[in-house]
Amino acid sequence: MRTLLSALAIGVVLFLAPVQKSYGQVFTKGALIGEVGLTGVGLYGSLEYGVSDKIGPGRIGVGGTVGLPLWFSFGIFLGPEAYYHFEIPSVPQLDLAAGLGLYLYPIGNLYISPSINILGRYFFTDKIGIAVRGNFWVGAGGSIGVAFKL
């Protein structure tokens, strides 16, 4: 089921995204990027805002994620995130980042889970791309989704 949904999400992105080059750096100060996609256990949506000019080889962004587990548990999770985005001048469509998240599971007993995150986005156009995330703490998880530059 997950493989089918992942293939469907990638197909939708490729169908909707006309082939054109992105000439500006994807993540800049003031950028607002949203994502929707599939996690290992359900669905997620996120929003991130670029808060800094270039610091060293990249920029800082803050945002949050909301998820809805579907397969293994019920309830929601949500939490703030902060990322450092590495600028790669030779591939301006690529957005690579590493950061931290603090996720809350408010249904039933309150459960708090800090996480070390990695993020990769590749934009096919100036506005639409694909996103892949990895989350690591006690266990590991991942997600794939569609990214939109708003």
Rosetta constraint file for C-alpha pairs under 8 A:
AtomPair CA 1 CA 5 HARMONIC 6.28 0.50
AtomPair CA 2 CA 6 HARMONIC 6.01 0.50
AtomPair CA 3 CA 7 HARMONIC 6.08 0.50
AtomPair CA 4 CA 8 HARMONIC 6.11 0.50
AtomPair CA 5 CA 9 HARMONIC 6.15 0.50
AtomPair CA 5 CA 38 HARMONIC 7.99 0.50
AtomPair CA 6 CA 10 HARMONIC 6.27 0.50
AtomPair CA 6 CA 38 HARMONIC 7.32 0.50
AtomPair CA 6 CA 144 HARMONIC 7.32 0.50
AtomPair CA 7 CA 11 HARMONIC 6.06 0.50
AtomPair CA 8 CA 12 HARMONIC 6.18 0.50
AtomPair CA 9 CA 13 HARMONIC 6.36 0.50
AtomPair CA 9 CA 37 HARMONIC 7.72 0.50
AtomPair CA 9 CA 145 HARMONIC 7.06 0.50
AtomPair CA 9 CA 146 HARMONIC 7.29 0.50
AtomPair CA 10 CA 14 HARMONIC 6.22 0.50
AtomPair CA 10 CA 130 HARMONIC 7.57 0.50
AtomPair CA 10 CA 146 HARMONIC 7.85 0.50
AtomPair CA 11 CA 15 HARMONIC 5.99 0.50
AtomPair CA 12 CA 16 HARMONIC 6.04 0.50
AtomPair CA 13 CA 17 HARMONIC 5.88 0.50
AtomPair CA 13 CA 128 HARMONIC 7.44 0.50
AtomPair CA 13 CA 129 HARMONIC 6.99 0.50
AtomPair CA 13 CA 130 HARMONIC 7.23 0.50
AtomPair CA 13 CA 146 HARMONIC 6.77 0.50
AtomPair CA 14 CA 18 HARMONIC 7.65 0.50
AtomPair CA 17 CA 124 HARMONIC 6.32 0.50
AtomPair CA 17 CA 125 HARMONIC 6.42 0.50
AtomPair CA 17 CA 128 HARMONIC 6.46 0.50
AtomPair CA 17 CA 129 HARMONIC 7.89 0.50
AtomPair CA 18 CA 124 HARMONIC 7.51 0.50
AtomPair CA 18 CA 125 HARMONIC 6.92 0.50
AtomPair CA 19 CA 124 HARMONIC 6.54 0.50
AtomPair CA 19 CA 125 HARMONIC 6.82 0.50
AtomPair CA 20 CA 124 HARMONIC 6.81 0.50
AtomPair CA 20 CA 125 HARMONIC 5.65 0.50
AtomPair CA 21 CA 93 HARMONIC 7.90 0.50
AtomPair CA 21 CA 124 HARMONIC 7.04 0.50
AtomPair CA 21 CA 125 HARMONIC 6.16 0.50
AtomPair CA 21 CA 126 HARMONIC 7.59 0.50
AtomPair CA 22 CA 26 HARMONIC 7.99 0.50
AtomPair CA 22 CA 92 HARMONIC 6.94 0.50
AtomPair CA 22 CA 93 HARMONIC 5.79 0.50
AtomPair CA 22 CA 123 HARMONIC 7.39 0.50
AtomPair CA 22 CA 124 HARMONIC 7.28 0.50
AtomPair CA 22 CA 125 HARMONIC 5.64 0.50
AtomPair CA 22 CA 126 HARMONIC 5.14 0.50
AtomPair CA 23 CA 92 HARMONIC 6.60 0.50
AtomPair CA 23 CA 93 HARMONIC 7.56 0.50
AtomPair CA 23 CA 126 HARMONIC 7.91 0.50
AtomPair CA 24 CA 92 HARMONIC 6.20 0.50
AtomPair CA 24 CA 93 HARMONIC 7.67 0.50
AtomPair CA 25 CA 87 HARMONIC 7.56 0.50
AtomPair CA 25 CA 89 HARMONIC 7.63 0.50
AtomPair CA 25 CA 92 HARMONIC 4.74 0.50
AtomPair CA 25 CA 93 HARMONIC 6.60 0.50
AtomPair CA 26 CA 92 HARMONIC 6.31 0.50
AtomPair CA 26 CA 93 HARMONIC 5.84 0.50
AtomPair CA 26 CA 94 HARMONIC 7.04 0.50
AtomPair CA 26 CA 95 HARMONIC 6.46 0.50
AtomPair CA 26 CA 123 HARMONIC 7.70 0.50
AtomPair CA 26 CA 126 HARMONIC 7.65 0.50
AtomPair CA 27 CA 31 HARMONIC 5.96 0.50
AtomPair CA 27 CA 50 HARMONIC 6.81 0.50
AtomPair CA 27 CA 59 HARMONIC 7.66 0.50
AtomPair CA 27 CA 85 HARMONIC 7.29 0.50
AtomPair CA 27 CA 95 HARMONIC 6.70 0.50
AtomPair CA 28 CA 50 HARMONIC 5.81 0.50
AtomPair CA 28 CA 52 HARMONIC 7.70 0.50
AtomPair CA 28 CA 53 HARMONIC 7.06 0.50
AtomPair CA 28 CA 54 HARMONIC 7.98 0.50
AtomPair CA 28 CA 59 HARMONIC 6.94 0.50
AtomPair CA 29 CA 49 HARMONIC 7.77 0.50
AtomPair CA 29 CA 50 HARMONIC 4.45 0.50
AtomPair CA 29 CA 51 HARMONIC 5.30 0.50
AtomPair CA 29 CA 52 HARMONIC 5.19 0.50
AtomPair CA 29 CA 53 HARMONIC 5.44 0.50
AtomPair CA 29 CA 59 HARMONIC 7.43 0.50
AtomPair CA 30 CA 49 HARMONIC 6.31 0.50
AtomPair CA 30 CA 50 HARMONIC 4.89 0.50
AtomPair CA 30 CA 51 HARMONIC 6.27 0.50
AtomPair CA 31 CA 48 HARMONIC 7.96 0.50
AtomPair CA 31 CA 49 HARMONIC 5.60 0.50
AtomPair CA 31 CA 50 HARMONIC 5.04 0.50
AtomPair CA 31 CA 149 HARMONIC 7.33 0.50
AtomPair CA 31 CA 150 HARMONIC 7.54 0.50
AtomPair CA 32 CA 47 HARMONIC 7.11 0.50
AtomPair CA 32 CA 48 HARMONIC 5.69 0.50
AtomPair CA 32 CA 49 HARMONIC 4.62 0.50
AtomPair CA 32 CA 50 HARMONIC 6.62 0.50
AtomPair CA 32 CA 149 HARMONIC 5.99 0.50
AtomPair CA 32 CA 150 HARMONIC 5.40 0.50
AtomPair CA 33 CA 47 HARMONIC 5.75 0.50
AtomPair CA 33 CA 48 HARMONIC 5.31 0.50
AtomPair CA 33 CA 49 HARMONIC 6.61 0.50
AtomPair CA 33 CA 147 HARMONIC 6.74 0.50
AtomPair CA 33 CA 148 HARMONIC 5.56 0.50
AtomPair CA 33 CA 149 HARMONIC 4.48 0.50
AtomPair CA 33 CA 150 HARMONIC 5.73 0.50
AtomPair CA 34 CA 45 HARMONIC 7.36 0.50
AtomPair CA 34 CA 46 HARMONIC 5.55 0.50
AtomPair CA 34 CA 47 HARMONIC 4.36 0.50
AtomPair CA 34 CA 48 HARMONIC 6.43 0.50
AtomPair CA 34 CA 147 HARMONIC 5.71 0.50
AtomPair CA 34 CA 148 HARMONIC 5.17 0.50
AtomPair CA 34 CA 149 HARMONIC 6.47 0.50
AtomPair CA 34 CA 150 HARMONIC 7.04 0.50
AtomPair CA 35 CA 44 HARMONIC 7.94 0.50
AtomPair CA 35 CA 45 HARMONIC 5.43 0.50
AtomPair CA 35 CA 46 HARMONIC 5.10 0.50
AtomPair CA 35 CA 47 HARMONIC 6.46 0.50
AtomPair CA 35 CA 131 HARMONIC 7.47 0.50
AtomPair CA 35 CA 145 HARMONIC 6.35 0.50
AtomPair CA 35 CA 146 HARMONIC 5.52 0.50
AtomPair CA 35 CA 147 HARMONIC 4.39 0.50
AtomPair CA 35 CA 148 HARMONIC 6.17 0.50
AtomPair CA 36 CA 43 HARMONIC 7.54 0.50
AtomPair CA 36 CA 44 HARMONIC 5.70 0.50
AtomPair CA 36 CA 45 HARMONIC 4.38 0.50
AtomPair CA 36 CA 46 HARMONIC 6.61 0.50
AtomPair CA 36 CA 145 HARMONIC 5.36 0.50
AtomPair CA 36 CA 146 HARMONIC 5.59 0.50
AtomPair CA 36 CA 147 HARMONIC 6.84 0.50
AtomPair CA 37 CA 43 HARMONIC 5.76 0.50
AtomPair CA 37 CA 44 HARMONIC 5.50 0.50
AtomPair CA 37 CA 45 HARMONIC 6.61 0.50
AtomPair CA 37 CA 143 HARMONIC 7.00 0.50
AtomPair CA 37 CA 144 HARMONIC 5.66 0.50
AtomPair CA 37 CA 145 HARMONIC 3.71 0.50
AtomPair CA 37 CA 146 HARMONIC 6.11 0.50
AtomPair CA 38 CA 42 HARMONIC 5.75 0.50
AtomPair CA 38 CA 43 HARMONIC 4.56 0.50
AtomPair CA 38 CA 44 HARMONIC 6.11 0.50
AtomPair CA 38 CA 143 HARMONIC 5.48 0.50
AtomPair CA 38 CA 144 HARMONIC 5.56 0.50
AtomPair CA 38 CA 145 HARMONIC 6.09 0.50
AtomPair CA 39 CA 43 HARMONIC 5.64 0.50
AtomPair CA 39 CA 44 HARMONIC 6.59 0.50
AtomPair CA 39 CA 141 HARMONIC 7.56 0.50
AtomPair CA 39 CA 142 HARMONIC 5.84 0.50
AtomPair CA 39 CA 143 HARMONIC 4.07 0.50
AtomPair CA 39 CA 144 HARMONIC 6.60 0.50
AtomPair CA 40 CA 141 HARMONIC 6.37 0.50
AtomPair CA 40 CA 142 HARMONIC 6.02 0.50
AtomPair CA 40 CA 143 HARMONIC 6.23 0.50
AtomPair CA 41 CA 69 HARMONIC 5.16 0.50
AtomPair CA 41 CA 70 HARMONIC 5.89 0.50
AtomPair CA 41 CA 71 HARMONIC 5.35 0.50
AtomPair CA 41 CA 72 HARMONIC 6.16 0.50
AtomPair CA 41 CA 73 HARMONIC 7.88 0.50
AtomPair CA 42 CA 67 HARMONIC 7.18 0.50
AtomPair CA 42 CA 68 HARMONIC 5.64 0.50
AtomPair CA 42 CA 69 HARMONIC 4.18 0.50
AtomPair CA 42 CA 70 HARMONIC 4.61 0.50
AtomPair CA 42 CA 71 HARMONIC 6.32 0.50
AtomPair CA 43 CA 67 HARMONIC 5.58 0.50
AtomPair CA 43 CA 68 HARMONIC 5.24 0.50
AtomPair CA 43 CA 69 HARMONIC 6.39 0.50
AtomPair CA 43 CA 70 HARMONIC 7.39 0.50
AtomPair CA 44 CA 65 HARMONIC 6.89 0.50
AtomPair CA 44 CA 66 HARMONIC 5.65 0.50
AtomPair CA 44 CA 67 HARMONIC 4.07 0.50
AtomPair CA 44 CA 68 HARMONIC 6.24 0.50
AtomPair CA 45 CA 65 HARMONIC 5.73 0.50
AtomPair CA 45 CA 66 HARMONIC 5.43 0.50
AtomPair CA 45 CA 67 HARMONIC 6.33 0.50
AtomPair CA 46 CA 63 HARMONIC 7.31 0.50
AtomPair CA 46 CA 64 HARMONIC 5.62 0.50
AtomPair CA 46 CA 65 HARMONIC 4.20 0.50
AtomPair CA 46 CA 66 HARMONIC 6.28 0.50
AtomPair CA 47 CA 63 HARMONIC 5.45 0.50
AtomPair CA 47 CA 64 HARMONIC 5.75 0.50
AtomPair CA 47 CA 65 HARMONIC 6.70 0.50
AtomPair CA 48 CA 61 HARMONIC 6.29 0.50
AtomPair CA 48 CA 62 HARMONIC 5.45 0.50
AtomPair CA 48 CA 63 HARMONIC 4.09 0.50
AtomPair CA 48 CA 64 HARMONIC 6.62 0.50
AtomPair CA 49 CA 61 HARMONIC 5.34 0.50
AtomPair CA 49 CA 62 HARMONIC 5.49 0.50
AtomPair CA 49 CA 63 HARMONIC 6.03 0.50
AtomPair CA 50 CA 59 HARMONIC 7.30 0.50
AtomPair CA 50 CA 60 HARMONIC 6.10 0.50
AtomPair CA 50 CA 61 HARMONIC 4.28 0.50
AtomPair CA 50 CA 62 HARMONIC 6.68 0.50
AtomPair CA 51 CA 59 HARMONIC 7.72 0.50
AtomPair CA 51 CA 60 HARMONIC 5.88 0.50
AtomPair CA 51 CA 61 HARMONIC 5.41 0.50
AtomPair CA 51 CA 62 HARMONIC 7.02 0.50
AtomPair CA 52 CA 59 HARMONIC 5.69 0.50
AtomPair CA 52 CA 60 HARMONIC 5.44 0.50
AtomPair CA 52 CA 61 HARMONIC 7.23 0.50
AtomPair CA 53 CA 59 HARMONIC 6.05 0.50
AtomPair CA 53 CA 60 HARMONIC 7.86 0.50
AtomPair CA 54 CA 58 HARMONIC 5.27 0.50
AtomPair CA 54 CA 59 HARMONIC 4.93 0.50
AtomPair CA 55 CA 59 HARMONIC 5.68 0.50
AtomPair CA 55 CA 60 HARMONIC 7.91 0.50
AtomPair CA 57 CA 86 HARMONIC 5.80 0.50
AtomPair CA 57 CA 87 HARMONIC 5.84 0.50
AtomPair CA 58 CA 84 HARMONIC 6.67 0.50
AtomPair CA 58 CA 85 HARMONIC 5.18 0.50
AtomPair CA 58 CA 86 HARMONIC 4.34 0.50
AtomPair CA 58 CA 87 HARMONIC 4.92 0.50
AtomPair CA 59 CA 84 HARMONIC 5.69 0.50
AtomPair CA 59 CA 85 HARMONIC 5.12 0.50
AtomPair CA 59 CA 86 HARMONIC 6.79 0.50
AtomPair CA 59 CA 87 HARMONIC 7.64 0.50
AtomPair CA 60 CA 82 HARMONIC 7.31 0.50
AtomPair CA 60 CA 83 HARMONIC 5.75 0.50
AtomPair CA 60 CA 84 HARMONIC 4.63 0.50
AtomPair CA 60 CA 85 HARMONIC 6.09 0.50
AtomPair CA 61 CA 82 HARMONIC 5.81 0.50
AtomPair CA 61 CA 83 HARMONIC 5.24 0.50
AtomPair CA 61 CA 84 HARMONIC 6.44 0.50
AtomPair CA 61 CA 85 HARMONIC 7.32 0.50
AtomPair CA 62 CA 80 HARMONIC 7.54 0.50
AtomPair CA 62 CA 81 HARMONIC 5.77 0.50
AtomPair CA 62 CA 82 HARMONIC 4.43 0.50
AtomPair CA 62 CA 83 HARMONIC 6.34 0.50
AtomPair CA 63 CA 80 HARMONIC 5.79 0.50
AtomPair CA 63 CA 81 HARMONIC 5.30 0.50
AtomPair CA 63 CA 82 HARMONIC 6.46 0.50
AtomPair CA 64 CA 78 HARMONIC 7.24 0.50
AtomPair CA 64 CA 79 HARMONIC 5.47 0.50
AtomPair CA 64 CA 80 HARMONIC 4.21 0.50
AtomPair CA 64 CA 81 HARMONIC 5.23 0.50
AtomPair CA 65 CA 78 HARMONIC 5.50 0.50
AtomPair CA 65 CA 79 HARMONIC 5.62 0.50
AtomPair CA 65 CA 80 HARMONIC 6.62 0.50
AtomPair CA 65 CA 81 HARMONIC 7.42 0.50
AtomPair CA 66 CA 76 HARMONIC 7.26 0.50
AtomPair CA 66 CA 77 HARMONIC 5.74 0.50
AtomPair CA 66 CA 78 HARMONIC 4.28 0.50
AtomPair CA 66 CA 79 HARMONIC 6.77 0.50
AtomPair CA 67 CA 76 HARMONIC 5.65 0.50
AtomPair CA 67 CA 77 HARMONIC 5.13 0.50
AtomPair CA 67 CA 78 HARMONIC 6.22 0.50
AtomPair CA 68 CA 74 HARMONIC 7.55 0.50
AtomPair CA 68 CA 75 HARMONIC 6.43 0.50
AtomPair CA 68 CA 76 HARMONIC 4.75 0.50
AtomPair CA 68 CA 77 HARMONIC 6.56 0.50
AtomPair CA 69 CA 73 HARMONIC 5.89 0.50
AtomPair CA 69 CA 74 HARMONIC 5.70 0.50
AtomPair CA 69 CA 75 HARMONIC 6.46 0.50
AtomPair CA 69 CA 76 HARMONIC 6.40 0.50
AtomPair CA 69 CA 77 HARMONIC 7.91 0.50
AtomPair CA 70 CA 74 HARMONIC 6.31 0.50
AtomPair CA 75 CA 105 HARMONIC 7.46 0.50
AtomPair CA 75 CA 106 HARMONIC 7.82 0.50
AtomPair CA 75 CA 107 HARMONIC 5.60 0.50
AtomPair CA 76 CA 105 HARMONIC 6.10 0.50
AtomPair CA 76 CA 106 HARMONIC 7.10 0.50
AtomPair CA 76 CA 107 HARMONIC 6.83 0.50
AtomPair CA 77 CA 103 HARMONIC 6.38 0.50
AtomPair CA 77 CA 104 HARMONIC 5.49 0.50
AtomPair CA 77 CA 105 HARMONIC 4.60 0.50
AtomPair CA 77 CA 106 HARMONIC 7.00 0.50
AtomPair CA 78 CA 103 HARMONIC 5.38 0.50
AtomPair CA 78 CA 104 HARMONIC 5.38 0.50
AtomPair CA 78 CA 105 HARMONIC 6.77 0.50
AtomPair CA 79 CA 101 HARMONIC 6.73 0.50
AtomPair CA 79 CA 102 HARMONIC 5.40 0.50
AtomPair CA 79 CA 103 HARMONIC 4.24 0.50
AtomPair CA 79 CA 104 HARMONIC 5.83 0.50
AtomPair CA 80 CA 101 HARMONIC 5.82 0.50
AtomPair CA 80 CA 102 HARMONIC 5.89 0.50
AtomPair CA 80 CA 103 HARMONIC 6.99 0.50
AtomPair CA 81 CA 99 HARMONIC 7.18 0.50
AtomPair CA 81 CA 100 HARMONIC 5.73 0.50
AtomPair CA 81 CA 101 HARMONIC 4.29 0.50
AtomPair CA 81 CA 102 HARMONIC 6.70 0.50
AtomPair CA 82 CA 99 HARMONIC 5.47 0.50
AtomPair CA 82 CA 100 HARMONIC 5.57 0.50
AtomPair CA 82 CA 101 HARMONIC 6.58 0.50
AtomPair CA 83 CA 97 HARMONIC 5.96 0.50
AtomPair CA 83 CA 98 HARMONIC 5.39 0.50
AtomPair CA 83 CA 99 HARMONIC 4.07 0.50
AtomPair CA 83 CA 100 HARMONIC 6.63 0.50
AtomPair CA 84 CA 97 HARMONIC 5.32 0.50
AtomPair CA 84 CA 98 HARMONIC 5.52 0.50
AtomPair CA 84 CA 99 HARMONIC 6.03 0.50
AtomPair CA 85 CA 95 HARMONIC 6.69 0.50
AtomPair CA 85 CA 96 HARMONIC 5.70 0.50
AtomPair CA 85 CA 97 HARMONIC 4.19 0.50
AtomPair CA 85 CA 98 HARMONIC 6.81 0.50
AtomPair CA 86 CA 95 HARMONIC 6.94 0.50
AtomPair CA 86 CA 96 HARMONIC 5.61 0.50
AtomPair CA 86 CA 97 HARMONIC 5.87 0.50
AtomPair CA 87 CA 92 HARMONIC 7.63 0.50
AtomPair CA 87 CA 95 HARMONIC 7.14 0.50
AtomPair CA 87 CA 96 HARMONIC 7.61 0.50
AtomPair CA 88 CA 92 HARMONIC 6.24 0.50
AtomPair CA 88 CA 94 HARMONIC 7.27 0.50
AtomPair CA 88 CA 95 HARMONIC 7.89 0.50
AtomPair CA 93 CA 122 HARMONIC 5.65 0.50
AtomPair CA 93 CA 123 HARMONIC 5.14 0.50
AtomPair CA 93 CA 124 HARMONIC 7.26 0.50
AtomPair CA 94 CA 120 HARMONIC 7.35 0.50
AtomPair CA 94 CA 121 HARMONIC 5.86 0.50
AtomPair CA 94 CA 122 HARMONIC 4.65 0.50
AtomPair CA 94 CA 123 HARMONIC 6.61 0.50
AtomPair CA 95 CA 119 HARMONIC 7.87 0.50
AtomPair CA 95 CA 120 HARMONIC 5.67 0.50
AtomPair CA 95 CA 121 HARMONIC 4.97 0.50
AtomPair CA 95 CA 122 HARMONIC 6.29 0.50
AtomPair CA 96 CA 118 HARMONIC 7.74 0.50
AtomPair CA 96 CA 119 HARMONIC 5.76 0.50
AtomPair CA 96 CA 120 HARMONIC 4.58 0.50
AtomPair CA 96 CA 121 HARMONIC 6.49 0.50
AtomPair CA 97 CA 118 HARMONIC 5.82 0.50
AtomPair CA 97 CA 119 HARMONIC 5.03 0.50
AtomPair CA 97 CA 120 HARMONIC 6.43 0.50
AtomPair CA 98 CA 116 HARMONIC 7.66 0.50
AtomPair CA 98 CA 117 HARMONIC 5.66 0.50
AtomPair CA 98 CA 118 HARMONIC 4.43 0.50
AtomPair CA 98 CA 119 HARMONIC 6.16 0.50
AtomPair CA 99 CA 116 HARMONIC 5.98 0.50
AtomPair CA 99 CA 117 HARMONIC 5.10 0.50
AtomPair CA 99 CA 118 HARMONIC 6.39 0.50
AtomPair CA 100 CA 114 HARMONIC 7.40 0.50
AtomPair CA 100 CA 115 HARMONIC 5.68 0.50
AtomPair CA 100 CA 116 HARMONIC 4.75 0.50
AtomPair CA 100 CA 117 HARMONIC 5.61 0.50
AtomPair CA 101 CA 114 HARMONIC 5.70 0.50
AtomPair CA 101 CA 115 HARMONIC 5.01 0.50
AtomPair CA 101 CA 116 HARMONIC 6.46 0.50
AtomPair CA 101 CA 117 HARMONIC 6.90 0.50
AtomPair CA 102 CA 112 HARMONIC 6.95 0.50
AtomPair CA 102 CA 113 HARMONIC 5.73 0.50
AtomPair CA 102 CA 114 HARMONIC 4.28 0.50
AtomPair CA 102 CA 115 HARMONIC 6.14 0.50
AtomPair CA 103 CA 112 HARMONIC 5.73 0.50
AtomPair CA 103 CA 113 HARMONIC 5.09 0.50
AtomPair CA 103 CA 114 HARMONIC 6.14 0.50
AtomPair CA 103 CA 115 HARMONIC 7.67 0.50
AtomPair CA 104 CA 110 HARMONIC 6.97 0.50
AtomPair CA 104 CA 111 HARMONIC 5.78 0.50
AtomPair CA 104 CA 112 HARMONIC 4.68 0.50
AtomPair CA 104 CA 113 HARMONIC 6.46 0.50
AtomPair CA 105 CA 109 HARMONIC 7.87 0.50
AtomPair CA 105 CA 110 HARMONIC 5.71 0.50
AtomPair CA 105 CA 111 HARMONIC 5.05 0.50
AtomPair CA 105 CA 112 HARMONIC 6.43 0.50
AtomPair CA 106 CA 110 HARMONIC 4.77 0.50
AtomPair CA 106 CA 111 HARMONIC 6.69 0.50
AtomPair CA 113 CA 137 HARMONIC 7.98 0.50
AtomPair CA 114 CA 137 HARMONIC 6.86 0.50
AtomPair CA 115 CA 135 HARMONIC 6.09 0.50
AtomPair CA 115 CA 136 HARMONIC 5.54 0.50
AtomPair CA 115 CA 137 HARMONIC 5.08 0.50
AtomPair CA 116 CA 135 HARMONIC 5.78 0.50
AtomPair CA 116 CA 136 HARMONIC 5.14 0.50
AtomPair CA 116 CA 137 HARMONIC 6.30 0.50
AtomPair CA 117 CA 133 HARMONIC 7.16 0.50
AtomPair CA 117 CA 134 HARMONIC 5.64 0.50
AtomPair CA 117 CA 135 HARMONIC 4.55 0.50
AtomPair CA 117 CA 136 HARMONIC 6.28 0.50
AtomPair CA 118 CA 133 HARMONIC 5.75 0.50
AtomPair CA 118 CA 134 HARMONIC 5.19 0.50
AtomPair CA 118 CA 135 HARMONIC 6.61 0.50
AtomPair CA 119 CA 131 HARMONIC 7.30 0.50
AtomPair CA 119 CA 132 HARMONIC 5.94 0.50
AtomPair CA 119 CA 133 HARMONIC 4.56 0.50
AtomPair CA 119 CA 134 HARMONIC 6.52 0.50
AtomPair CA 120 CA 131 HARMONIC 5.72 0.50
AtomPair CA 120 CA 132 HARMONIC 5.25 0.50
AtomPair CA 120 CA 133 HARMONIC 6.40 0.50
AtomPair CA 121 CA 129 HARMONIC 6.65 0.50
AtomPair CA 121 CA 130 HARMONIC 5.58 0.50
AtomPair CA 121 CA 131 HARMONIC 4.31 0.50
AtomPair CA 121 CA 132 HARMONIC 6.37 0.50
AtomPair CA 121 CA 147 HARMONIC 7.30 0.50
AtomPair CA 122 CA 129 HARMONIC 5.31 0.50
AtomPair CA 122 CA 130 HARMONIC 5.47 0.50
AtomPair CA 122 CA 131 HARMONIC 6.64 0.50
AtomPair CA 123 CA 127 HARMONIC 7.02 0.50
AtomPair CA 123 CA 128 HARMONIC 5.57 0.50
AtomPair CA 123 CA 129 HARMONIC 3.75 0.50
AtomPair CA 123 CA 130 HARMONIC 6.42 0.50
AtomPair CA 123 CA 147 HARMONIC 7.78 0.50
AtomPair CA 124 CA 128 HARMONIC 6.03 0.50
AtomPair CA 124 CA 129 HARMONIC 5.25 0.50
AtomPair CA 124 CA 130 HARMONIC 7.96 0.50
AtomPair CA 125 CA 129 HARMONIC 6.90 0.50
AtomPair CA 126 CA 149 HARMONIC 7.37 0.50
AtomPair CA 127 CA 148 HARMONIC 5.50 0.50
AtomPair CA 127 CA 149 HARMONIC 4.67 0.50
AtomPair CA 127 CA 150 HARMONIC 7.13 0.50
AtomPair CA 128 CA 146 HARMONIC 7.32 0.50
AtomPair CA 128 CA 147 HARMONIC 5.82 0.50
AtomPair CA 128 CA 148 HARMONIC 4.88 0.50
AtomPair CA 128 CA 149 HARMONIC 6.51 0.50
AtomPair CA 129 CA 146 HARMONIC 5.89 0.50
AtomPair CA 129 CA 147 HARMONIC 4.96 0.50
AtomPair CA 129 CA 148 HARMONIC 6.51 0.50
AtomPair CA 130 CA 144 HARMONIC 7.46 0.50
AtomPair CA 130 CA 145 HARMONIC 5.85 0.50
AtomPair CA 130 CA 146 HARMONIC 4.63 0.50
AtomPair CA 130 CA 147 HARMONIC 5.42 0.50
AtomPair CA 131 CA 144 HARMONIC 5.62 0.50
AtomPair CA 131 CA 145 HARMONIC 5.03 0.50
AtomPair CA 131 CA 146 HARMONIC 5.74 0.50
AtomPair CA 131 CA 147 HARMONIC 5.83 0.50
AtomPair CA 132 CA 142 HARMONIC 7.41 0.50
AtomPair CA 132 CA 143 HARMONIC 5.75 0.50
AtomPair CA 132 CA 144 HARMONIC 4.55 0.50
AtomPair CA 132 CA 145 HARMONIC 6.51 0.50
AtomPair CA 133 CA 142 HARMONIC 5.33 0.50
AtomPair CA 133 CA 143 HARMONIC 5.14 0.50
AtomPair CA 133 CA 144 HARMONIC 6.45 0.50
AtomPair CA 134 CA 140 HARMONIC 7.28 0.50
AtomPair CA 134 CA 141 HARMONIC 5.77 0.50
AtomPair CA 134 CA 142 HARMONIC 4.30 0.50
AtomPair CA 134 CA 143 HARMONIC 6.64 0.50
AtomPair CA 135 CA 140 HARMONIC 5.59 0.50
AtomPair CA 135 CA 141 HARMONIC 5.09 0.50
AtomPair CA 135 CA 142 HARMONIC 5.94 0.50
AtomPair CA 136 CA 140 HARMONIC 4.56 0.50
AtomPair CA 136 CA 141 HARMONIC 6.61 0.50
